[in-house]
Amino acid sequence: MTDQALRAFVQAHVQPSAHAADRDGVFPAATLTAMTNAGLWGWNIDRRWGGQGCTSADCGSLSRRVGAACSSARALLTAHQMTASAIERWGSERHRSQWLPELAAGRALAAFALTEANAGSDVQAIETRAEAVPGGFALSGEKRWITGGGLAGVFLVFARGAAGVDAFLVPRPAPGLEVRAVAPMLGLRAAVLADLTLDRVFVGADARLGPSDGGLRFVAAHALELGRLMVAFGCLGLADACLREATRHAHARVQGGRPLAAHQLVQGLLAEIVVAVQSCEALLASAATRYDAHDPQSSLAVLVAKYHAAEAAVTASHHAVQILGARGCADDSAVQRFYRDAKIMEIIEGSTEVLKGLIAAQAGLMP
Ligand SMILES: Cc1cc2nc3c(=O)[nH]c(=O)nc-3n(C[C@H](O)[C@H](O)[C@H](O)COP(=O)(O)OP(=O)(O)OC[C@H]3O[C@@H](n4cnc5c(N)ncnc54)[C@H](O)[C@@H]3O)c2cc1C
């Protein structure tokens, strides 16, 4: 799909329902169907498995355009892509042939289940257990705030076994797996979040992805790098939309006998949104190129891009609300939704504070 066709798709099928999705905390079935029919779930999956085999720059365009309309839709895509990519990179041939055609076609959606009540930023604290039993593993524990959890047909679940943390594919339904809807939060209100309880959920010995004790070091690290890149592109889209809304209003609204855009302080706010957009564009172009080239500096570039893009989205949406004034605070204003969604971007896929630590470490600045 060309970028122009993608924009047209988003305008026709994602944008119109974004406000109601946020207000009601429900992802619209029609949007989901349209995304499936357009093949959006398979963009980062190889053609061999029925996907489109797009570069991360192309997948980034998808995140950017969808993120400009509806961050919840972008988040569902990101969680799905992260899990599909982990299966493609770290799964066995059987995992790939079983799941990737389903995920590429959107017949099953995927979710990434890492976080727990006591293991948020500190993923080493994972308490979900993988007990070795005849023929496989029994998984027991709780997972929190799983994007797309209410829709997923398969979860990538991280659990602690005898040797360390492993990653397992858990299909849904599964005996012992309970999926409970999370009440809509500050932002990403239609991202169908769920909490999971696993009560001795049996998975076969071949359900593990990657080597023993490779759950965090390899599988999660791989998925999170892609996730950070896609969240950053989504933030860029959100900043694009803020610039569009703020500019439109600043030209239309007259105060003190002049359009708002003629007031220097408003120009300053608009200029800072432009800087947010253009700095994200530059960082993301570099990060996506490095990511696709498997450049050793790729993960630092992705960390920097995600850290910066989340802050840029907050700045852009903050300034957009400021420029729209009371209209920007109204329930039906898109910019107040962007403002709430942007705040979430500073928490997910590594909070701003955690990313700063990782950036310092990867840049070789730690003692
Ligand atoms: C809308 C939404 C969707 C989500 N989707 C998913 C999902 O699909 N899958 C999933 O597994 N999880 C998901 N999460 C969970 C998310 O990954 C966690 O919220 C995130 O990792 C932070 O963990 P926490 O909320 O427990 O915060 P905490 O880790 O308790 O952190 C709280 C604060 O303390 C700071 N902090 C923590 N540790 C340090 C440190 N060492 N140094 C400095 N500051 C620190 C943090 O930066 C943050 O500001 C989602 C969360 C939200 C809100």
The ligand as an ORCA input file, in Angstrom:
! r2SCAN-3c Opt
* xyz 0 1
  C      -1.896      1.660     28.224
  C      -0.857      0.656     28.640
  C      -0.616     -0.448     27.832
  C       0.293     -1.424     28.244
  N       0.488     -2.536     27.454
  C       1.333     -3.518     27.877
  C       1.504     -4.709     27.130
  O       0.927     -4.886     26.042
  N       2.299     -5.688     27.610
  C       2.975     -5.548     28.796
  O       3.694     -6.473     29.178
  N       2.839     -4.412     29.543
  C       2.041     -3.404     29.113
  N       1.884     -2.259     29.842
  C       2.635     -2.112     31.091
  C       3.847     -1.198     30.906
  O       4.827     -1.873     30.178
  C       4.321     -0.781     32.303
  O       3.369      0.136     32.799
  C       5.694     -0.159     32.271
  O       6.672     -1.129     32.026
  C       6.037      0.533     33.601
  O       5.815     -0.333     34.664
  P       4.911      0.151     35.891
  O       3.667      0.761     35.358
  O       4.783     -0.984     36.826
  O       5.721      1.320     36.567
  P       6.966      1.191     37.579
  O       7.977      0.283     37.024
  O       6.455      0.952     38.946
  O       7.532      2.671     37.476
  C       6.845      3.780     38.079
  C       7.714      5.010     37.889
  O       8.995      4.801     38.492
  C      10.011      4.982     37.524
  N      11.071      3.993     37.709
  C      10.939      2.648     37.807
  N      12.147      2.068     37.928
  C      13.051      3.066     37.868
  C      14.468      3.117     37.907
  N      15.213      2.025     38.013
  N      15.074      4.340     37.837
  C      14.335      5.472     37.720
  N      12.994      5.481     37.665
  C      12.362      4.297     37.739
  C       9.344      4.785     36.171
  O      10.033      5.478     35.147
  C       7.973      5.345     36.412
  O       8.007      6.742     36.244
  C       0.995     -1.268     29.470
  C       0.760     -0.134     30.263
  C      -0.160      0.823     29.858
  C      -0.383      2.011     30.738
*
